[in-house]
Amino acid sequence: MRAAALLLVIACWAPPSHAGAEDVPGPVDTRLAEAARRGDLPTVRALVRAGVDVDAPSADGTPALHWVVRVQDTETARMLLRAGADVDRANRYGLRPLHIAIDNMDVEMIRLLLEAGADANSSDATGETSLMMAARTGSVAAVSMLLDAGAHADGRDPHYRQTPLMLAARGGHLDVARLLIQRGADVNARTRTGQTPAFRLPSSNTGSKGEGIIRGGWPERGERDPTPGAKTPLLYAARDGHLELARLLLDSGAALELADADGVTPLLIAILNERLSLARHLVDQGANV
């Protein structure tokens, strides 16, 4: 009994074992990322030259490169990349440096990141691709660079199944839409609810610039929106007063009298929304009064 008690005392006094200690991570050096977050770029440069871990995140999990890209400091970003910063590391929100540069419409930074190997087909936590982000901003240069870097023209988000062309059309970025079509984007692609890019046009004042989408991707002359309400693109254009777009739709064969689910015709919806110039044009085209 006394021997057992002695062994217990020895065990309690014995120094702790160091087996597996190499698997226990040490404290993270957040100085670089925190300096970048504060915008203290001289300190960032000094720490990089001192050889600190360039990928160590700040307290919120965001590495220094993200912060530097956000403030559009290309030279410091280049320094971080040369020091080995991970160009494709995502923060806890799923954002990569490339996504931030696209949101800033910072063409020089986008070029730098792509040249450093950033994945042109990366997506954020919601599934929106880099090309979708660029199409939404309307930057032709950003879209062109991403396509040249291998971005898929018809990459979709997993929830709504939208394409870059749909986002460009919805935002009225017709130069971007034209480029996407030239690079092979599917004008007949459909969202989860069945809409094509042509249905996105009337929500913006696109006018004749939307000809490529309408003439190239007009599914059926009398097709209604598959979402509740069953409106046609002409009904949307009449409701919103987009006269030039209405002319283009009619020239492309849109049905003048096709009503929505409530029986409202393009002429009636134009009158109800006081789109009188458009209403007069519909009458001139033969709409029943």
Secondary structure, 3 states (H helix, E strand, C coil): CHHHHHHHHHHHHCCCCCCCHHHCCCCCCCHHHHHHHHCCHHHHHHHHHHCCCCCCCCCCCCCHHHHHHHCCCHHHHHHHHHCCCCCCCCCCCCCCHHHHHHHCCCHHHHHHHHHCCCCCCCECCCCCEHHHHHHHHCCHHHHHHHHHCCCCCCCCCCCCCCCHHHHHHHCCCHHHHHHHHHCCCCCCCCCCCCCCHHHHHHHCCCHHHHHHHHHHHCCCCCCCCCCCCCCCHHHHHHHHCCHHHHHHHHHCCCCCCCCCCCCCCHHHHHHHCCCHHHHHHHHHCCCCC
